Amino acid sequence: MNTIKKALGILWLLLGPVITYFLFAGAVHNIDPDGKKDINNPVIWIIIITIFLPIAIGLMIFGWYALKGEYSKKIADQ
């Protein structure tokens, strides 16, 4: 079980930067001052990035602790 936790920790560590990249790439691709749709509005992208960037950072922190083995300690050991 600890091996699975550490493997998932690596996955979450890698998933955080990938999500961040796709957030900013989607914003750069979709923001268009001449566009008429809501997705072309930069305010919408600021809101999306503001919400999902802390989630991506949290994934990386969670992955770091899983990789270090912090979640494999028992309560009696503390």
N, CA, C and O atoms as a Tripos MOL2 file, in Angstrom:
@<TRIPOS>MOLECULE
protein
  312   311    78     0     0
PROTEIN
NO_CHARGES

@<TRIPOS>ATOM
      1 N           0.8210   -1.1940    0.0000 N.3       1 MET1
      2 CA          0.0000    0.0000    0.0000 C.3       1 MET1
      3 C           0.8720    1.2670    0.0000 C.2       1 MET1
      4 O           0.5410    2.2640   -0.6420 O.2       1 MET1
      5 N           1.9880    1.2040    0.7320 N.am      2 ASN2
      6 CA          2.8700    2.3730    0.7580 C.3       2 ASN2
      7 C           3.4950    2.6340   -0.6100 C.2       2 ASN2
      8 O           3.7480    3.7860   -0.9640 O.2       2 ASN2
      9 N           3.7420    1.5830   -1.3740 N.am      3 THR3
     10 CA          4.2890    1.7460   -2.7190 C.3       3 THR3
     11 C           3.2820    2.4440   -3.6230 C.2       3 THR3
     12 O           3.6500    3.2890   -4.4390 O.2       3 THR3
     13 N           2.0180    2.0880   -3.4730 N.am      4 ILE4
     14 CA          0.9700    2.7420   -4.2620 C.3       4 ILE4
     15 C           0.8720    4.2130   -3.8980 C.2       4 ILE4
     16 O           0.7210    5.0630   -4.7760 O.2       4 ILE4
     17 N           0.9570    4.5180   -2.6130 N.am      5 LYS5
     18 CA          0.8870    5.9160   -2.1710 C.3       5 LYS5
     19 C           2.0450    6.7340   -2.7400 C.2       5 LYS5
     20 O           1.8570    7.8740   -3.1650 O.2       5 LYS5
     21 N           3.2360    6.1480   -2.7460 N.am      6 LYS6
     22 CA          4.3930    6.8650   -3.2780 C.3       6 LYS6
     23 C           4.2950    7.0280   -4.7950 C.2       6 LYS6
     24 O           4.6840    8.0620   -5.3370 O.2       6 LYS6
     25 N           3.7790    6.0110   -5.4760 N.am      7 ALA7
     26 CA          3.6090    6.1230   -6.9300 C.3       7 ALA7
     27 C           2.5710    7.1910   -7.2730 C.2       7 ALA7
     28 O           2.7560    7.9660   -8.2120 O.2       7 ALA7
     29 N           1.4910    7.2280   -6.5170 N.am      8 LEU8
     30 CA          0.4910    8.2690   -6.7380 C.3       8 LEU8
     31 C           1.0360    9.6400   -6.3620 C.2       8 LEU8
     32 O           0.6250   10.6450   -6.9430 O.2       8 LEU8
     33 N           1.9490    9.6990   -5.4060 N.am      9 GLY9
     34 CA          2.6030   10.9610   -5.0660 C.3       9 GLY9
     35 C           3.3780   11.5130   -6.2500 C.2       9 GLY9
     36 O           3.3400   12.7150   -6.5160 O.2       9 GLY9
     37 N           4.0760   10.6460   -6.9560 N.am     10 ILE10
     38 CA          4.7930   11.0720   -8.1640 C.3      10 ILE10
     39 C           3.8090   11.5580   -9.2120 C.2      10 ILE10
     40 O           4.0450   12.5670   -9.8770 O.2      10 ILE10
     41 N           2.7040   10.8370   -9.3590 N.am     11 LEU11
     42 CA          1.6860   11.2390  -10.3250 C.3      11 LEU11
     43 C           1.1330   12.6210   -9.9930 C.2      11 LEU11
     44 O           0.9940   13.4550  -10.8880 O.2      11 LEU11
     45 N           0.8180   12.8780   -8.7360 N.am     12 TRP12
     46 CA          0.2700   14.1830   -8.3500 C.3      12 TRP12
     47 C           1.3040   15.2910   -8.4770 C.2      12 TRP12
     48 O           0.9690   16.4250   -8.8190 O.2      12 TRP12
     49 N           2.5680   14.9590   -8.1990 N.am     13 LEU13
     50 CA          3.6210   15.9610   -8.3890 C.3      13 LEU13
     51 C           3.7440   16.3760   -9.8460 C.2      13 LEU13
     52 O           3.9950   17.5440  -10.1410 O.2      13 LEU13
     53 N           3.5690   15.4370  -10.7520 N.am     14 LEU14
     54 CA          3.6600   15.7460  -12.1770 C.3      14 LEU14
     55 C           2.3700   16.3580  -12.7150 C.2      14 LEU14
     56 O           2.4020   17.1340  -13.6700 O.2      14 LEU14
     57 N           1.2570   16.0190  -12.1160 N.am     15 LEU15
     58 CA         -0.0320   16.5010  -12.5930 C.3      15 LEU15
     59 C          -0.2250   17.9970  -12.3220 C.2      15 LEU15
     60 O          -0.8770   18.6810  -13.1100 O.2      15 LEU15
     61 N           0.3270   18.5090  -11.2280 N.am     16 GLY16
     62 CA          0.1850   19.9300  -10.8980 C.3      16 GLY16
     63 C           0.7400   20.8610  -11.9700 C.2      16 GLY16
     64 O           0.0150   21.7460  -12.4230 O.2      16 GLY16
     65 N           2.0010   20.7010  -12.3980 N.am     17 PRO17
     66 CA          2.5220   21.5600  -13.4640 C.3      17 PRO17
     67 C           1.8280   21.3700  -14.8040 C.2      17 PRO17
     68 O           1.7040   22.3180  -15.5790 O.2      17 PRO17
     69 N           1.3750   20.1520  -15.0820 N.am     18 VAL18
     70 CA          0.6630   19.9070  -16.3450 C.3      18 VAL18
     71 C          -0.6520   20.6790  -16.3560 C.2      18 VAL18
     72 O          -1.0000   21.3000  -17.3600 O.2      18 VAL18
     73 N          -1.3800   20.6420  -15.2500 N.am     19 ILE19
     74 CA         -2.6350   21.3930  -15.1540 C.3      19 ILE19
     75 C          -2.3690   22.8870  -15.2980 C.2      19 ILE19
     76 O          -3.1060   23.5910  -15.9890 O.2      19 ILE19
     77 N          -1.3110   23.3690  -14.6430 N.am     20 THR20
     78 CA         -0.9620   24.7880  -14.7280 C.3      20 THR20
     79 C          -0.6380   25.1810  -16.1640 C.2      20 THR20
     80 O          -1.0700   26.2360  -16.6300 O.2      20 THR20
     81 N           0.1130   24.3490  -16.8630 N.am     21 TYR21
     82 CA          0.4470   24.6340  -18.2500 C.3      21 TYR21
     83 C          -0.8090   24.7300  -19.1090 C.2      21 TYR21
     84 O          -0.9590   25.6670  -19.8930 O.2      21 TYR21
     85 N          -1.7040   23.7640  -18.9620 N.am     22 PHE22
     86 CA         -2.9140   23.7730  -19.7760 C.3      22 PHE22
     87 C          -3.8380   24.9350  -19.4310 C.2      22 PHE22
     88 O          -4.5510   25.4300  -20.3040 O.2      22 PHE22
     89 N          -3.8390   25.3760  -18.1790 N.am     23 LEU23
     90 CA         -4.6240   26.5610  -17.8170 C.3      23 LEU23
     91 C          -4.1290   27.7920  -18.5750 C.2      23 LEU23
     92 O          -4.9070   28.5100  -19.2020 O.2      23 LEU23
     93 N          -2.8280   28.0170  -18.5020 N.am     24 PHE24
     94 CA         -2.2790   29.2080  -19.1540 C.3      24 PHE24
     95 C          -2.2960   29.0860  -20.6790 C.2      24 PHE24
     96 O          -2.5170   30.0760  -21.3760 O.2      24 PHE24
     97 N          -2.0640   27.8880  -21.1940 N.am     25 ALA25
     98 CA         -2.1170   27.6940  -22.6490 C.3      25 ALA25
     99 C          -3.5390   27.9040  -23.1630 C.2      25 ALA25
    100 O          -3.7330   28.4890  -24.2290 O.2      25 ALA25
    101 N          -4.5230   27.4350  -22.4200 N.am     26 GLY26
    102 CA         -5.9180   27.6500  -22.8080 C.3      26 GLY26
    103 C          -6.2910   29.1190  -22.7690 C.2      26 GLY26
    104 O          -7.0370   29.6030  -23.6200 O.2      26 GLY26
    105 N          -5.7670   29.8290  -21.7740 N.am     27 ALA27
    106 CA         -6.0450   31.2650  -21.6890 C.3      27 ALA27
    107 C          -5.4270   32.0070  -22.8580 C.2      27 ALA27
    108 O          -6.0870   32.8420  -23.4760 O.2      27 ALA27
    109 N          -4.1750   31.7160  -23.1710 N.am     28 VAL28
    110 CA         -3.4970   32.3940  -24.2780 C.3      28 VAL28
    111 C          -4.1840   32.0730  -25.6030 C.2      28 VAL28
    112 O          -4.3130   32.9400  -26.4680 O.2      28 VAL28
    113 N          -4.6150   30.8460  -25.7530 N.am     29 HIS29
    114 CA         -5.2530   30.4270  -27.0060 C.3      29 HIS29
    115 C          -6.6410   31.0490  -27.1820 C.2      29 HIS29
    116 O          -7.0190   31.4110  -28.2960 O.2      29 HIS29
    117 N          -7.3950   31.1730  -26.0980 N.am     30 ASN30
    118 CA         -8.7960   31.5740  -26.2040 C.3      30 ASN30
    119 C          -9.0740   33.0640  -26.0130 C.2      30 ASN30
    120 O         -10.1130   33.5550  -26.4540 O.2      30 ASN30
    121 N          -8.1740   33.7820  -25.3710 N.am     31 ILE31
    122 CA         -8.4260   35.2110  -25.1650 C.3      31 ILE31
    123 C          -8.2720   35.9350  -26.4980 C.2      31 ILE31
    124 O          -7.2190   35.8870  -27.1330 O.2      31 ILE31
    125 N          -9.3390   36.6020  -26.9010 N.am     32 ASP32
    126 CA         -9.3570   37.3210  -28.1700 C.3      32 ASP32
    127 C         -10.2150   38.5660  -27.9840 C.2      32 ASP32
    128 O         -11.4110   38.4530  -27.7130 O.2      32 ASP32
    129 N          -9.6250   39.7530  -28.1250 N.am     33 PRO33
    130 CA        -10.4120   40.9720  -27.9090 C.3      33 PRO33
    131 C         -11.5450   41.1440  -28.9290 C.2      33 PRO33
    132 O         -12.5270   41.8340  -28.6540 O.2      33 PRO33
    133 N         -11.4110   40.5210  -30.0970 N.am     34 ASP34
    134 CA        -12.4530   40.6370  -31.1160 C.3      34 ASP34
    135 C         -13.5020   39.5330  -31.0040 C.2      34 ASP34
    136 O         -14.4920   39.5420  -31.7360 O.2      34 ASP34
    137 N         -13.2930   38.5830  -30.0950 N.am     35 GLY35
    138 CA        -14.2280   37.4700  -29.9600 C.3      35 GLY35
    139 C         -15.5330   37.9030  -29.3070 C.2      35 GLY35
    140 O         -15.5670   38.8460  -28.5160 O.2      35 GLY35
    141 N         -16.5920   37.2080  -29.6480 N.am     36 LYS36
    142 CA        -17.9200   37.5410  -29.1380 C.3      36 LYS36
    143 C         -18.3920   36.5850  -28.0570 C.2      36 LYS36
    144 O         -19.3780   36.8670  -27.3760 O.2      36 LYS36
    145 N         -17.7110   35.4630  -27.8860 N.am     37 LYS37
    146 CA        -18.1380   34.4730  -26.9030 C.3      37 LYS37
    147 C         -17.5740   34.7980  -25.5240 C.2      37 LYS37
    148 O         -16.6240   35.5710  -25.4000 O.2      37 LYS37
    149 N         -18.1650   34.2030  -24.4930 N.am     38 ASP38
    150 CA        -17.6950   34.4190  -23.1260 C.3      38 ASP38
    151 C         -16.2910   33.8820  -22.9100 C.2      38 ASP38
    152 O         -15.5370   34.4240  -22.1020 O.2      38 ASP38
    153 N         -15.9290   32.8160  -23.6260 N.am     39 ILE39
    154 CA        -14.6200   32.2020  -23.4430 C.3      39 ILE39
    155 C         -13.4960   33.1190  -23.9310 C.2      39 ILE39
    156 O         -12.3430   32.9300  -23.5460 O.2      39 ILE39
    157 N         -13.8080   34.0930  -24.7590 N.am     40 ASN40
    158 CA        -12.8080   35.0280  -25.2670 C.3      40 ASN40
    159 C         -12.5420   36.1880  -24.3190 C.2      40 ASN40
    160 O         -11.6420   36.9910  -24.5630 O.2      40 ASN40
    161 N         -13.3010   36.2860  -23.2570 N.am     41 ASN41
    162 CA        -13.1690   37.3790  -22.2960 C.3      41 ASN41
    163 C         -12.0330   37.0730  -21.3190 C.2      41 ASN41
    164 O         -12.0220   35.9990  -20.7170 O.2      41 ASN41
    165 N         -11.0790   37.9890  -21.1470 N.am     42 PRO42
    166 CA         -9.9740   37.7090  -20.2220 C.3      42 PRO42
    167 C         -10.4160   37.6260  -18.7610 C.2      42 PRO42
    168 O          -9.7560   36.9650  -17.9600 O.2      42 PRO42
    169 N         -11.5080   38.2760  -18.4040 N.am     43 VAL43
    170 CA        -11.9640   38.2320  -17.0110 C.3      43 VAL43
    171 C         -12.3600   36.7990  -16.6300 C.2      43 VAL43
    172 O         -12.0900   36.3500  -15.5150 O.2      43 VAL43
    173 N         -12.9880   36.1030  -17.5460 N.am     44 ILE44
    174 CA        -13.3710   34.7120  -17.2940 C.3      44 ILE44
    175 C         -12.1340   33.8600  -17.0290 C.2      44 ILE44
    176 O         -12.1360   33.0140  -16.1350 O.2      44 ILE44
    177 N         -11.0810   34.0870  -17.8090 N.am     45 TRP45
    178 CA         -9.8590   33.3040  -17.6330 C.3      45 TRP45
    179 C          -9.1430   33.6560  -16.3440 C.2      45 TRP45
    180 O          -8.5250   32.7850  -15.7310 O.2      45 TRP45
    181 N          -9.2070   34.8970  -15.9210 N.am     46 ILE46
    182 CA         -8.6190   35.2750  -14.6280 C.3      46 ILE46
    183 C          -9.3330   34.5330  -13.5030 C.2      46 ILE46
    184 O          -8.6940   34.0560  -12.5650 O.2      46 ILE46
    185 N         -10.6460   34.4370  -13.5960 N.am     47 ILE47
    186 CA        -11.4190   33.7180  -12.5800 C.3      47 ILE47
    187 C         -11.0730   32.2310  -12.6060 C.2      47 ILE47
    188 O         -10.8730   31.6250  -11.5540 O.2      47 ILE47
    189 N         -11.0020   31.6460  -13.7880 N.am     48 ILE48
    190 CA        -10.6860   30.2160  -13.9090 C.3      48 ILE48
    191 C          -9.3000   29.9160  -13.3430 C.2      48 ILE48
    192 O          -9.1270   28.9550  -12.5940 O.2      48 ILE48
    193 N          -8.3230   30.7330  -13.6980 N.am     49 ILE49
    194 CA         -6.9580   30.5120  -13.2120 C.3      49 ILE49
    195 C          -6.8780   30.7310  -11.7050 C.2      49 ILE49
    196 O          -6.1710   30.0010  -11.0110 O.2      49 ILE49
    197 N          -7.5950   31.7300  -11.1940 N.am     50 THR50
    198 CA         -7.5890   32.0030   -9.7560 C.3      50 THR50
    199 C          -8.1710   30.8360   -8.9660 C.2      50 THR50
    200 O          -7.7350   30.5710   -7.8460 O.2      50 THR50
    201 N          -9.1370   30.1480   -9.5270 N.am     51 ILE51
    202 CA         -9.7420   29.0180   -8.8280 C.3      51 ILE51
    203 C          -8.8840   27.7590   -8.9420 C.2      51 ILE51
    204 O          -8.6840   27.0630   -7.9470 O.2      51 ILE51
    205 N          -8.3760   27.4550  -10.1330 N.am     52 PHE52
    206 CA         -7.7250   26.1710  -10.3470 C.3      52 PHE52
    207 C          -6.2260   26.1670  -10.0670 C.2      52 PHE52
    208 O          -5.6590   25.0890   -9.8910 O.2      52 PHE52
    209 N          -5.5640   27.3050  -10.0180 N.am     53 LEU53
    210 CA         -4.1360   27.3210   -9.7100 C.3      53 LEU53
    211 C          -3.8560   26.8530   -8.2740 C.2      53 LEU53
    212 O          -2.9350   26.0590   -8.0790 O.2      53 LEU53
    213 N          -4.6030   27.3070   -7.2650 N.am     54 PRO54
    214 CA         -4.3620   26.7580   -5.9230 C.3      54 PRO54
    215 C          -4.6560   25.2610   -5.8170 C.2      54 PRO54
    216 O          -4.0230   24.5600   -5.0280 O.2      54 PRO54
    217 N          -5.6040   24.7740   -6.5990 N.am     55 ILE55
    218 CA         -5.8770   23.3390   -6.6010 C.3      55 ILE55
    219 C          -4.6740   22.5780   -7.1580 C.2      55 ILE55
    220 O          -4.3030   21.5310   -6.6290 O.2      55 ILE55
    221 N          -4.0680   23.0980   -8.2180 N.am     56 ALA56
    222 CA         -2.8810   22.4530   -8.8000 C.3      56 ALA56
    223 C          -1.7080   22.4950   -7.8240 C.2      56 ALA56
    224 O          -0.9570   21.5260   -7.7120 O.2      56 ALA56
    225 N          -1.5490   23.6040   -7.1260 N.am     57 ILE57
    226 CA         -0.4770   23.7000   -6.1290 C.3      57 ILE57
    227 C          -0.7370   22.7260   -4.9850 C.2      57 ILE57
    228 O           0.1930   22.0980   -4.4800 O.2      57 ILE57
    229 N          -1.9940   22.5990   -4.5780 N.am     58 GLY58
    230 CA         -2.3530   21.6390   -3.5400 C.3      58 GLY58
    231 C          -2.0740   20.2030   -3.9590 C.2      58 GLY58
    232 O          -1.6530   19.3900   -3.1360 O.2      58 GLY58
    233 N          -2.3050   19.8830   -5.2280 N.am     59 LEU59
    234 CA         -1.9630   18.5530   -5.7300 C.3      59 LEU59
    235 C          -0.4660   18.2850   -5.6010 C.2      59 LEU59
    236 O          -0.0530   17.1900   -5.2200 O.2      59 LEU59
    237 N           0.3370   19.2890   -5.9210 N.am     60 MET60
    238 CA          1.7870   19.1130   -5.8260 C.3      60 MET60
    239 C           2.2210   18.9370   -4.3690 C.2      60 MET60
    240 O           3.0870   18.1110   -4.0800 O.2      60 MET60
    241 N           1.6360   19.6960   -3.4620 N.am     61 ILE61
    242 CA          1.9730   19.5530   -2.0390 C.3      61 ILE61
    243 C           1.5450   18.1770   -1.5350 C.2      61 ILE61
    244 O           2.2990   17.5010   -0.8340 O.2      61 ILE61
    245 N           0.3320   17.7700   -1.8980 N.am     62 PHE62
    246 CA         -0.1630   16.4570   -1.5030 C.3      62 PHE62
    247 C           0.7390   15.3610   -2.0540 C.2      62 PHE62
    248 O           1.0430   14.4010   -1.3460 O.2      62 PHE62
    249 N           1.1690   15.4850   -3.2950 N.am     63 GLY63
    250 CA          2.0740   14.5120   -3.9000 C.3      63 GLY63
    251 C           3.4220   14.4660   -3.2190 C.2      63 GLY63
    252 O           4.0070   13.3940   -3.0670 O.2      63 GLY63
    253 N           3.9250   15.6280   -2.8040 N.am     64 TRP64
    254 CA          5.2150   15.6860   -2.1100 C.3      64 TRP64
    255 C           5.1490   14.9310   -0.7870 C.2      64 TRP64
    256 O           6.0510   14.1580   -0.4630 O.2      64 TRP64
    257 N           4.0800   15.1570   -0.0260 N.am     65 TYR65
    258 CA          3.9410   14.4630    1.2480 C.3      65 TYR65
    259 C           3.7080   12.9670    1.0520 C.2      65 TYR65
    260 O           4.1800   12.1570    1.8490 O.2      65 TYR65
    261 N           2.9850   12.5970   -0.0010 N.am     66 ALA66
    262 CA          2.7880   11.1790   -0.2800 C.3      66 ALA66
    263 C           4.1030   10.5220   -0.6810 C.2      66 ALA66
    264 O           4.3720    9.3810   -0.3030 O.2      66 ALA66
    265 N           4.9130   11.2320   -1.4370 N.am     67 LEU67
    266 CA          6.2050   10.7010   -1.8650 C.3      67 LEU67
    267 C           7.1610   10.5500   -0.6800 C.2      67 LEU67
    268 O           7.9360    9.5950   -0.6260 O.2      67 LEU67
    269 N           7.1090   11.4790    0.2590 N.am     68 LYS68
    270 CA          7.9580   11.4100    1.4490 C.3      68 LYS68
    271 C           7.5070   10.3290    2.4220 C.2      68 LYS68
    272 O           8.2730    9.9320    3.3010 O.2      68 LYS68
    273 N           6.2780    9.8470    2.2790 N.am     69 GLY69
    274 CA          5.7830    8.8030    3.1720 C.3      69 GLY69
    275 C           5.0810    9.3400    4.3970 C.2      69 GLY69
    276 O           4.9180    8.6120    5.3770 O.2      69 GLY69
    277 N           4.6670   10.5700    4.3740 N.am     70 GLU70
    278 CA          3.9880   11.1690    5.5280 C.3      70 GLU70
    279 C           2.6300   10.5150    5.8090 C.2      70 GLU70
    280 O           2.1660   10.5160    6.9490 O.2      70 GLU70
    281 N           2.0040    9.9660    4.7890 N.am     71 TYR71
    282 CA          0.6870    9.3800    4.9760 C.3      71 TYR71
    283 C           0.7510    7.9090    5.3610 C.2      71 TYR71
    284 O          -0.2870    7.2770    5.5560 O.2      71 TYR71
    285 N           1.9420    7.3610    5.4710 N.am     72 SER72
    286 CA          2.0670    5.9570    5.8590 C.3      72 SER72
    287 C           2.3340    5.7910    7.3380 C.2      72 SER72
    288 O           2.4010    4.6650    7.8320 O.2      72 SER72
    289 N           2.4870    6.8950    8.0560 N.am     73 LYS73
    290 CA          2.7160    6.8140    9.5000 C.3      73 LYS73
    291 C           1.4190    6.4920   10.2120 C.2      73 LYS73
    292 O           0.3460    6.9640    9.8350 O.2      73 LYS73
    293 N           1.5370    5.6870   11.2370 N.am     74 LYS74
    294 CA          0.3640    5.3480   12.0320 C.3      74 LYS74
    295 C           0.1640    6.4020   13.1190 C.2      74 LYS74
    296 O           1.1050    7.0940   13.5080 O.2      74 LYS74
    297 N          -1.0560    6.5100   13.5970 N.am     75 ILE75
    298 CA         -1.3670    7.4940   14.6380 C.3      75 ILE75
    299 C          -0.6300    7.1380   15.9360 C.2      75 ILE75
    300 O          -0.2280    8.0400   16.6720 O.2      75 ILE75
    301 N          -0.4470    5.8650   16.2290 N.am     76 ALA76
    302 CA          0.2280    5.4560   17.4530 C.3      76 ALA76
    303 C           1.7070    5.8350   17.4240 C.2      76 ALA76
    304 O           2.3220    5.9840   18.4790 O.2      76 ALA76
    305 N           2.2880    5.9920   16.2340 N.am     77 ASP77
    306 CA          3.7020    6.3530   16.1250 C.3      77 ASP77
    307 C           3.9620    7.8000   16.4500 C.2      77 ASP77
    308 O           5.1090    8.1710   16.7010 O.2      77 ASP77
    309 N           2.9600    8.6190   16.4540 N.am     78 GLN78
    310 CA          3.1840   10.0550   16.6440 C.3      78 GLN78
    311 C           3.3400   10.3970   18.0650 C.2      78 GLN78
    312 O           3.5360   11.5650   18.4010 O.2      78 GLN78
@<TRIPOS>BOND
     1     1     2 1
     2     2     3 1
     3     3     4 2
     4     3     5 am
     5     5     6 1
     6     6     7 1
     7     7     8 2
     8     7     9 am
     9     9    10 1
    10    10    11 1
    11    11    12 2
    12    11    13 am
    13    13    14 1
    14    14    15 1
    15    15    16 2
    16    15    17 am
    17    17    18 1
    18    18    19 1
    19    19    20 2
    20    19    21 am
    21    21    22 1
    22    22    23 1
    23    23    24 2
    24    23    25 am
    25    25    26 1
    26    26    27 1
    27    27    28 2
    28    27    29 am
    29    29    30 1
    30    30    31 1
    31    31    32 2
    32    31    33 am
    33    33    34 1
    34    34    35 1
    35    35    36 2
    36    35    37 am
    37    37    38 1
    38    38    39 1
    39    39    40 2
    40    39    41 am
    41    41    42 1
    42    42    43 1
    43    43    44 2
    44    43    45 am
    45    45    46 1
    46    46    47 1
    47    47    48 2
    48    47    49 am
    49    49    50 1
    50    50    51 1
    51    51    52 2
    52    51    53 am
    53    53    54 1
    54    54    55 1
    55    55    56 2
    56    55    57 am
    57    57    58 1
    58    58    59 1
    59    59    60 2
    60    59    61 am
    61    61    62 1
    62    62    63 1
    63    63    64 2
    64    63    65 am
    65    65    66 1
    66    66    67 1
    67    67    68 2
    68    67    69 am
    69    69    70 1
    70    70    71 1
    71    71    72 2
    72    71    73 am
    73    73    74 1
    74    74    75 1
    75    75    76 2
    76    75    77 am
    77    77    78 1
    78    78    79 1
    79    79    80 2
    80    79    81 am
    81    81    82 1
    82    82    83 1
    83    83    84 2
    84    83    85 am
    85    85    86 1
    86    86    87 1
    87    87    88 2
    88    87    89 am
    89    89    90 1
    90    90    91 1
    91    91    92 2
    92    91    93 am
    93    93    94 1
    94    94    95 1
    95    95    96 2
    96    95    97 am
    97    97    98 1
    98    98    99 1
    99    99   100 2
   100    99   101 am
   101   101   102 1
   102   102   103 1
   103   103   104 2
   104   103   105 am
   105   105   106 1
   106   106   107 1
   107   107   108 2
   108   107   109 am
   109   109   110 1
   110   110   111 1
   111   111   112 2
   112   111   113 am
   113   113   114 1
   114   114   115 1
   115   115   116 2
   116   115   117 am
   117   117   118 1
   118   118   119 1
   119   119   120 2
   120   119   121 am
   121   121   122 1
   122   122   123 1
   123   123   124 2
   124   123   125 am
   125   125   126 1
   126   126   127 1
   127   127   128 2
   128   127   129 am
   129   129   130 1
   130   130   131 1
   131   131   132 2
   132   131   133 am
   133   133   134 1
   134   134   135 1
   135   135   136 2
   136   135   137 am
   137   137   138 1
   138   138   139 1
   139   139   140 2
   140   139   141 am
   141   141   142 1
   142   142   143 1
   143   143   144 2
   144   143   145 am
   145   145   146 1
   146   146   147 1
   147   147   148 2
   148   147   149 am
   149   149   150 1
   150   150   151 1
   151   151   152 2
   152   151   153 am
   153   153   154 1
   154   154   155 1
   155   155   156 2
   156   155   157 am
   157   157   158 1
   158   158   159 1
   159   159   160 2
   160   159   161 am
   161   161   162 1
   162   162   163 1
   163   163   164 2
   164   163   165 am
   165   165   166 1
   166   166   167 1
   167   167   168 2
   168   167   169 am
   169   169   170 1
   170   170   171 1
   171   171   172 2
   172   171   173 am
   173   173   174 1
   174   174   175 1
   175   175   176 2
   176   175   177 am
   177   177   178 1
   178   178   179 1
   179   179   180 2
   180   179   181 am
   181   181   182 1
   182   182   183 1
   183   183   184 2
   184   183   185 am
   185   185   186 1
   186   186   187 1
   187   187   188 2
   188   187   189 am
   189   189   190 1
   190   190   191 1
   191   191   192 2
   192   191   193 am
   193   193   194 1
   194   194   195 1
   195   195   196 2
   196   195   197 am
   197   197   198 1
   198   198   199 1
   199   199   200 2
   200   199   201 am
   201   201   202 1
   202   202   203 1
   203   203   204 2
   204   203   205 am
   205   205   206 1
   206   206   207 1
   207   207   208 2
   208   207   209 am
   209   209   210 1
   210   210   211 1
   211   211   212 2
   212   211   213 am
   213   213   214 1
   214   214   215 1
   215   215   216 2
   216   215   217 am
   217   217   218 1
   218   218   219 1
   219   219   220 2
   220   219   221 am
   221   221   222 1
   222   222   223 1
   223   223   224 2
   224   223   225 am
   225   225   226 1
   226   226   227 1
   227   227   228 2
   228   227   229 am
   229   229   230 1
   230   230   231 1
   231   231   232 2
   232   231   233 am
   233   233   234 1
   234   234   235 1
   235   235   236 2
   236   235   237 am
   237   237   238 1
   238   238   239 1
   239   239   240 2
   240   239   241 am
   241   241   242 1
   242   242   243 1
   243   243   244 2
   244   243   245 am
   245   245   246 1
   246   246   247 1
   247   247   248 2
   248   247   249 am
   249   249   250 1
   250   250   251 1
   251   251   252 2
   252   251   253 am
   253   253   254 1
   254   254   255 1
   255   255   256 2
   256   255   257 am
   257   257   258 1
   258   258   259 1
   259   259   260 2
   260   259   261 am
   261   261   262 1
   262   262   263 1
   263   263   264 2
   264   263   265 am
   265   265   266 1
   266   266   267 1
   267   267   268 2
   268   267   269 am
   269   269   270 1
   270   270   271 1
   271   271   272 2
   272   271   273 am
   273   273   274 1
   274   274   275 1
   275   275   276 2
   276   275   277 am
   277   277   278 1
   278   278   279 1
   279   279   280 2
   280   279   281 am
   281   281   282 1
   282   282   283 1
   283   283   284 2
   284   283   285 am
   285   285   286 1
   286   286   287 1
   287   287   288 2
   288   287   289 am
   289   289   290 1
   290   290   291 1
   291   291   292 2
   292   291   293 am
   293   293   294 1
   294   294   295 1
   295   295   296 2
   296   295   297 am
   297   297   298 1
   298   298   299 1
   299   299   300 2
   300   299   301 am
   301   301   302 1
   302   302   303 1
   303   303   304 2
   304   303   305 am
   305   305   306 1
   306   306   307 1
   307   307   308 2
   308   307   309 am
   309   309   310 1
   310   310   311 1
   311   311   312 2
@<TRIPOS>SUBSTRUCTURE
     1 MET1         2 RESIDUE 1 A MET
     2 ASN2         6 RESIDUE 1 A ASN
     3 THR3        10 RESIDUE 1 A THR
     4 ILE4        14 RESIDUE 1 A ILE
     5 LYS5        18 RESIDUE 1 A LYS
     6 LYS6        22 RESIDUE 1 A LYS
     7 ALA7        26 RESIDUE 1 A ALA
     8 LEU8        30 RESIDUE 1 A LEU
     9 GLY9        34 RESIDUE 1 A GLY
    10 ILE10       38 RESIDUE 1 A ILE
    11 LEU11       42 RESIDUE 1 A LEU
    12 TRP12       46 RESIDUE 1 A TRP
    13 LEU13       50 RESIDUE 1 A LEU
    14 LEU14       54 RESIDUE 1 A LEU
    15 LEU15       58 RESIDUE 1 A LEU
    16 GLY16       62 RESIDUE 1 A GLY
    17 PRO17       66 RESIDUE 1 A PRO
    18 VAL18       70 RESIDUE 1 A VAL
    19 ILE19       74 RESIDUE 1 A ILE
    20 THR20       78 RESIDUE 1 A THR
    21 TYR21       82 RESIDUE 1 A TYR
    22 PHE22       86 RESIDUE 1 A PHE
    23 LEU23       90 RESIDUE 1 A LEU
    24 PHE24       94 RESIDUE 1 A PHE
    25 ALA25       98 RESIDUE 1 A ALA
    26 GLY26      102 RESIDUE 1 A GLY
    27 ALA27      106 RESIDUE 1 A ALA
    28 VAL28      110 RESIDUE 1 A VAL
    29 HIS29      114 RESIDUE 1 A HIS
    30 ASN30      118 RESIDUE 1 A ASN
    31 ILE31      122 RESIDUE 1 A ILE
    32 ASP32      126 RESIDUE 1 A ASP
    33 PRO33      130 RESIDUE 1 A PRO
    34 ASP34      134 RESIDUE 1 A ASP
    35 GLY35      138 RESIDUE 1 A GLY
    36 LYS36      142 RESIDUE 1 A LYS
    37 LYS37      146 RESIDUE 1 A LYS
    38 ASP38      150 RESIDUE 1 A ASP
    39 ILE39      154 RESIDUE 1 A ILE
    40 ASN40      158 RESIDUE 1 A ASN
    41 ASN41      162 RESIDUE 1 A ASN
    42 PRO42      166 RESIDUE 1 A PRO
    43 VAL43      170 RESIDUE 1 A VAL
    44 ILE44      174 RESIDUE 1 A ILE
    45 TRP45      178 RESIDUE 1 A TRP
    46 ILE46      182 RESIDUE 1 A ILE
    47 ILE47      186 RESIDUE 1 A ILE
    48 ILE48      190 RESIDUE 1 A ILE
    49 ILE49      194 RESIDUE 1 A ILE
    50 THR50      198 RESIDUE 1 A THR
    51 ILE51      202 RESIDUE 1 A ILE
    52 PHE52      206 RESIDUE 1 A PHE
    53 LEU53      210 RESIDUE 1 A LEU
    54 PRO54      214 RESIDUE 1 A PRO
    55 ILE55      218 RESIDUE 1 A ILE
    56 ALA56      222 RESIDUE 1 A ALA
    57 ILE57      226 RESIDUE 1 A ILE
    58 GLY58      230 RESIDUE 1 A GLY
    59 LEU59      234 RESIDUE 1 A LEU
    60 MET60      238 RESIDUE 1 A MET
    61 ILE61      242 RESIDUE 1 A ILE
    62 PHE62      246 RESIDUE 1 A PHE
    63 GLY63      250 RESIDUE 1 A GLY
    64 TRP64      254 RESIDUE 1 A TRP
    65 TYR65      258 RESIDUE 1 A TYR
    66 ALA66      262 RESIDUE 1 A ALA
    67 LEU67      266 RESIDUE 1 A LEU
    68 LYS68      270 RESIDUE 1 A LYS
    69 GLY69      274 RESIDUE 1 A GLY
    70 GLU70      278 RESIDUE 1 A GLU
    71 TYR71      282 RESIDUE 1 A TYR
    72 SER72      286 RESIDUE 1 A SER
    73 LYS73      290 RESIDUE 1 A LYS
    74 LYS74      294 RESIDUE 1 A LYS
    75 ILE75      298 RESIDUE 1 A ILE
    76 ALA76      302 RESIDUE 1 A ALA
    77 ASP77      306 RESIDUE 1 A ASP
    78 GLN78      310 RESIDUE 1 A GLN
